[in-house]
Amino acid sequence: MNFLLKSAADFIGLIFPQLCPSCGKNLFLHEKVICSECLYHLPRLKIDDYTDNPVARLFWGRVEIMYSTAMFYYIKGSKYQNIIHNLKYQGQQHIGTGMGRMFGHELAATPLQAVDIVVPVPLHPRKLRKRGFNQSELIARGIAEGMGKNTGTGILERVTDTDSQTRRSRYQRWENVESIFKVKKPAPIANKHVLLIDDVVTTGSTLESCATEILKIEGTKVSVAALAVAKYG
C-alpha cells in the first residue's frame, strides 16, 4: 500500500512538480518547501545569544525586547531572495507556513519557547485585500505550530496604510511607521510574553512600532522573530 501511495505521489509530481522557491529545481518526495541543497546552504543566522545578535542590536536603546532572532540572512541578489519574493509576490503561501513550521521546531529548543502567544505584524486592510493574504501571518501560523503555541491573529491592527520602505533611511522608516499600529484586542496578551513575527527585518522600525504598542498593555513582554534579516555588503 505504501508503495502504491509513493508511486501515485511520484506520478502526480511529474505532472504538477513542486519547485524549490530558491533555485527552481523540482523537489523530491521527501523534500519540504525547499530542496535539500538550498536548505543545507541557506545563509543561516548563527547565534548562541538571543539578546546580542544582528537582530537584537537593531532594538538596543529603542524598545525593550526580550529575545530576538531570524532564520536566515536576506541577501539582495542571491538566490535566497527568491524565497521571500515567491512568498510575497508570487502567492506561494505554502512557503510561509512551511518555512515557519521548520523555524518553529528550532525555536522550541531556545529561550523563545518561553513565549505565550505568537502575533504577526498586520497588513493594512487595503493591502490585505490586494494581496489576498498576510505573509507574516502565514509565517506566524507555521512558527506557532512548530512551537506548540497559539497564534494571535487580529490582536494588532494597522490603522494607517504606508507606502514602501524601500530606499528610506532608518529614521525615515521610523517616521513612516510611527503610531500606525494599535492593539485591537488587549485581553489575550495582557500579562503575556508575545512573540512578534515579520517576514524580513531591515531596520526593525516596523517591529519596534508594534512592540511599543504591545508594551502599553499591562504585564506584557515582547520577543521578535523573522524569517530573514537583511544583510548588506
Secondary structure, DSSP 4 states (H G I P E B T S, - for coil): -HHHHHHHHHHHHHHS--B-TTT-PBPPTT--SS-HHHHHH--B---S-SSSSTTGGGGTTTS--S-EEEEEEE-TTSTTHHHHHHHHTS--HHHHHHHHHHHHHHHTTSGGGG-SEEEEPPPPHHHHHHHSS-HHHHHHHHHHHHHT-EE-TTSEEE-S-----TT--HHHHHHHHTT-EEES--GGGTT-EEEEEEEEESSSHHHHHHHHHHTTSTT-EEEEEEEEEE---
